[in-house]
């Protein structure tokens, strides 16, 4: 592969987007991002972690907007109707983003790495890609077997020039992240270095999983 001539991406060129616009159906319909996690709302942990890594932070949420606004960052609801999934959040973020890059993270993964943005940006430049997507260890089904790397499509670094592409994709009824990212130069970024926490990308889908994640 030809080495990239693109300049490094600085933190100030990235806006972090917290995805908190889902129905929370697997948590019984509660607003997942506002559930208590170690004494503060789950989404607040992600906002603080993002804020240390990027220039700006915003939240995509579709209910309890005042509660999210109390975090002190801009809050934007989906521009697509009917809880259209994470891509609706991507679309909202790209529409509102004022920096060249957008980094998306979900509200239910409070322990994502503190070097997430820098490693995603480094990979995007090195691969001359349009999208960088996390690939993280997921324990295999067989007891004792080694973890395998799985793409984590809600963790993406996107060039904001992709807005028109995503508008066209969603207007034609597309809703799956991987179906859209497959249309673009996408690099998978492995988070399996020595010292990387194996559960950094564990997402809490139920209240029981959320409680189990506390104090890890």
Residue, then its C-alpha position, 0 to 999 in steps of 0.5 A: x500500500x502506498x504511504x499516505x501523504x495526508x497530514x495527521x488529524x488533530x483532536x480539534x478537527x474531530x467532533x465526538x457524537x454520543x449516540x443516545x437516540x435508541x428506544x432502549x427496548x432491551x432495557x425495558x424501554x428505559x432511556x439507556x443513557x440516563x441510567x445510573x452507572x457508578x453514581x452518574x448517568x451512563x451517557x455522562x461517562x461517555x461524554x467525559x471520555x469523549x471530551x478528553x479526546x476531541x475538540x467538540x462533543x454533541x449528543x444525539x437523543x430523541x427523548x428527555x432532551x432537557x436531561x441530556x442538555x444538562x450535560x453541557x453539550x449540544x443535543x440534536x434529535x434524529x432528522x429521520x423519523x421512527x427511531x431509524x437506528x444508529x445511522x440516523x444518529x450518524x446522519x444527524x451528526x454529519x449534518x451538525x458537525x462543524x469539523x472535518x471529522x466525526x467520531x461516533x460512540x454509543x451511550x452504553x459502552x462507558x469504558x471505551x479507550x482513552x486513546x480511541x480518537x487518536x488511534x482511529x485518526x492514525x489509522x484513517x490517515x495511514x490507510x487513506x480511508x474515508x471511514x475508520x471502524x473499531x474491531x475489538x475482541x469478542x469472546x468466542x462461544x467455546x469455553x477456553x478459546x481465544x477471543x476473536x476480533x469483531x467489527x464494532x460499527x457504532x464506533x466510527x470515525x467519518x469524514x464529514x464529506x460523506x454527508x451526501x452519500x449517507x443522505x442518499x443511502x438513508x433516503x433510499x431506505x438504507x438503515x444498516x451501518x455496514x451496508x453503507x460503510x461497505x460503499x466507502x474506503x473503510x479501515x478496521x482498527x484493531x484494539x487488541x494490543x498488549x495493555x488494551x482492556x479486553x472489555x473496553x467495548x463491552x456494551x450494556x444491553x440490560x440493566x443486569x449487564x449494566x450493574x455487572x459492568x459497574x466498578x470493573 
